[in-house]
Structure formats: structure tokens, C-alpha cells
Amino acid sequence: MTGPAGEPGAGPAAPAIDSLDHVQLAAPPGSEDALRAYYAGVLGMTEIPKPPVLAARGGCWFTAGSVVLHLGVEEDFRPARKAHPGIRVRGLDALAARLADAGAPVVRDDDLPGHRRIYSEDPVGNRLEFLEPTLTA
């Protein structure tokens, strides 16, 4: 074995977590149109084409900025009511209004110092957190 710069006797470099690639949420079979209307239409995300072998399984993928969400079909679907992605946004009030106009629930929560945030649900009941850092002087 070689270590840094080929030094003999040292083990391989330790693995390091680099970044988050995506978050996957479950969805029931046949919900893709509702998911597209919400994630692309209401949230303004862009749908990413799934590779053909994965597209055959159903579901859909979306991206915006550095956020990538995969919605995968689960036959015995139960929405995530506690577990959720925390999605950082700009323009939280405008997003809250847009969600409310689309009929999605909007619950404000001021318990996270340094942030304004809301909770909502996608059309299949998965919990989503949207947060915006507050400006500090």
C-alpha cells in the first residue's frame, strides 16, 4: 500500500463526503402529472429526464439551482410527514403566496434562529420545508 505522495506503508486515503447529490421522496403510482404540476408549475423547477431504464419504474426528477429532487414510485406509498428536505429559497413570502394560491398548505415557523421558514406539502402529502436566511447587520 502507498499513502500520500506514494509513501510506502500508509493506507488508502480516508473517504470524504463531498456534497449532497439529490434527495428522493416517495410518491404513489400514477401521481406523475400532479407532481409535474406542483414541482414544475408551482415551484418553477425543471424536470430532468430520467435514464430510460429508470424511467420505466415511473416517478420524475426535478432540479432548481443546486437542488435535485427525485420522486420515486412506491407501491405501498405513505407520505413523509416528519422527514423532509429543507430547501433554501429567496423570496419566501412570494413562495408562500404562490403555494397558498395553488391550494397547498402553508405553515409559518419562526423557531429557527437566523431563518424565516415555512412548511408545506406536495400534492401527495410529503412534507417540505422552505427556509430563507435572515439578513444580519
Salt bridges, closest charged atoms under 4 A:
ASP21 OD2 - HIS22 ND1 2.80
ASP33 OD1 - ARG36 NH1 3.71
GLU47 OE1 - ARG36 NE 2.83
ASP76 OD2 - ARG78 NH1 3.02
ASP93 OD1 - ARG108 NH1 3.52
ASP93 OD1 - ARG116 NH2 2.43
ASP109 OD2 - ARG117 NH2 3.40
GLU121 OE2 - ARG81 NH1 3.47
GLU129 OE1 - HIS84 NE2 2.71
GLU129 OE2 - ARG117 NH1 3.17
GLU132 OE1 - ARG116 NH1 3.02
